[in-house]
Amino acid sequence: MKLYSIVSVILAVCTQAAVANVEKTIFIAPSALTIPLDHPTFENLHLQTLSPENSTIRTQLHSEFPSDTYPRGPASWFILSDLTEGQRYEVRICWPATKPTSFHLETYEVADVFKNPSLIMSLAEYSETQQGKPESVGDSLKSAMRPTHGATDQSLLLLSISTAADYYTTDAYLMKNPSPVFVDIILDPFILNVFPRSLVPTAGYITIVAIGSFFVARFMSRFLARVAKTGGQKKDQ
């Protein structure tokens, strides 16, 4: 009974409830882009920025049920900056499991957004919600495409996250006006383009446990062998 109590306590300590869902996209950083330092710049878009140094954003995203206008829900836009050209990255979005939501993540190079009117419109609509006086998204993107004397080279991408409510309720108001979704958005570089950096502590822990288990098993095997040998000798006497 005492052993059962100890095991119960250990399980209670080690068990964690699943409280979040995860969606992600993996990409390779593009070639560096010449970014002007004079007005207008990407800052005029008033988008939140993820970078290897600022790798996590906790925010809330506007959500709607899928419609003809927004088949995947409205899009929220972010900037992925200070990337290393040719390196593999992962962007993850985590949200509470109590908030059923469907996310679609897509990364775009600036030139691709500039060539696509629907993407420019989506970016402009979101940018207008993030600022008091909307700036011209077209001017900001054009500025990023033309070289100037005051400029810097940087590998960056634009991230679009479409957010669609994915539930049904008898609450008529909530069906017409889904509440925003609180999320964590994480930029995670791959080490040697193979292993996500955030998993390094977990991998290290597993390695330590595996090595420790090997030596413990080896010790127990020898110990049990000695016990068995001692017991056999006593029987012979």
N, C-alpha and C positions, 0 to 999 in steps of 0.2 A: 504493500500500500504506500509505503514511503517512497519507493522508486517511482510509482505511478504519479505521485504528487510532484516529484522533481521533474519528470518528463513533461508533465502538464505545464509547469511554470516555464520551462525552456521553450516549448512550442508557443506559449502565449507571448513570450518576449520576441521570438524570431518571426512570428507571423505578422504580415502587414496586409492591410486591406487594399484592393485595387481601386484607386480613387481617380484615375485619369486614363484618357485614351491618347494615342500618338499617331500622327500622320507625318510623312517626311518626303523629301525629294533629294536626289543626289545629282551633283553636277560637277563639271571641271571648270575652273576659273579661266576666263578668256584672256586674250592678249590685252596688254595695257592700253588704256584710252587716254588721249590728251585732254585734260580737263582744264578749262580756263579759270583763272582766279578773279577775273573781272565780272561785273554784272551783265546778264543774269547767270546764275549758277544753279546747281542742284539744290542748294539751300532754299531757293525760291519755291520749291515744290513742297516744302515743309513735311518731308517724309522722315519717319524714324529710320535710323541707320543701325545695321548690324555689322560688326567687324570682328576679327579674331581677338581684339582687345576688349571689345564690348559685345560679347557673344550671346547675351540673353536680353530679351525684352519681355516684360510682363505688361500686358495691355488688355483691352477689350475690343472685340471686333463686331461690327454691325452685321446682323444676321437677318435673312428673309427666307421664306419658303420658295423653292424653285418656281420660276415663272417663265413666260416667253421672253420677257426682258432680261431676266437673270436666270438662265437655266441651271447654273451652279451656285446661285446666290451672288450678292454684290461682292465686288473685289476690293480688297485693301492692299495698298502698295507700300513697299519698303525698299531701302537701298542696301545692297550688300557691298561693302567697300573694303579697301586695303587688302584685297585678295592676292594670293600668290599665283602668278600665271602658270597654268598647267597643273595646279594642285587640285585634288579631289576634295569636295566639301559635301556636307550634309546639312540640310535645314529641317529641323523638326518643329512641329507645333503640338503642344500638349494642352488638353482641356479636361474639365471635370467630367467623369462618366455620368454624372447626374444631369448633364446638359447634352442630350443627343444632337450631334451636329455633324454635317458632312463638309469636309474641307478639300479643296483642290489647290495644290501649290504648283507654281510654274515660274521659272526664271527666264529672263529675257535680256539680251544685250541691248544697249541703248539704240543702236542702229536699227534693230528689228522693231522696236517700239515705234521709232520715228517713221518707219515705212508702213506701219499698220494703223489706219485711221481709227479702227475700233479700239485698239490698245491705247492710242493717244486719248480718245474720248473717255475711256475707263479711268486712265490715270488722271485726267483733268477733273473728272467728277469727284474722285477721291481727294485730290489735292485741294479742291475748293472747300471741302468739309474740314480741312486741317488748318485753315488760315482765315483771317478776318477779311483781307482784300485779296482775292484770287490773282495770282500772277499768270502770265501766259506760259502754259506748259510747253507749247511749241517753241517759244523763244528759249526756254531753259534747255530743251533737248537740242535745238540747233546750236546753242552756245557750246554744248559739250562736244559737238561734231566739228567745230572749226578751230584750228590751232591759233593761238595768240602768243604774244611775247611773255605774258604773265600766265604760265600754265604749269601743270604738273601731270606726270604720267601715272596712271593708276588703273589696276584691274578691278572692275566693278560690274555688278549686274543689278537689274531691277527685279524684285520679287513680288509676284501677285498671289494673294491668298483669297480664294473665293469661299464664302461662308454661307452654307445653306442649312436652315433648321431641318432636323430630321426626326420629327416626332408628331404625335397627334394627341390633342387634348380636347375635352369638352368645353374648355374656357374659350369662348368666342373671341374675346379681346386678345388673348395670347396667340390665337391662331392667325389673327390679322396683324399683330404687332409683336413678333418674337423679341424677347429680351436679348441684349448683347451677350456675347460669350467671352468670359475671361480666359485668357490663354497665356502660355509661355512660348515664345518663339526663340529657338536656339540655333546658332550657327556653329557647326562642329567640323573642324578640319580633319582630314585623314592623315595619319602618320604613314609615310612612304606610300601614300595613295592606296593603302590596304585596310588600315585599322582606325576607326574613329577615336580621336583624342580623348573624349569623355569616357571611353571604356577602358582606358589604361589602368586606373585604380582597380576596377573590377577584375581585369585580367591579372593584375598583380596579386590581388587577394586570392583568386582561384589558384594561381600558381603556388603561392605560399601554403594554402590549404592542401593542395595535392602533394607537395613535397613533405609537409608535416604528416599527412596521412600515410605516406609511404614508410616513413621512419617509425611511426606508431605501429603500423601493421607488422613491420619487420620485428620490432621489439616484442609485440604480443605473440608473434609466431614462435620466437625463440623461448619466451617465457612459458608458453603452453607446452612446448616440446620438453623443457626441463621438468615441468610439473608431471607430465605424462611419464617421463623416464624415471623420476623419483618414485612415483606410484607403482610402477612396474617392479622396481627393485625391492620395495617393501613387501609386495605380494610374494616375490621369490623367497624372501627371508621367512 
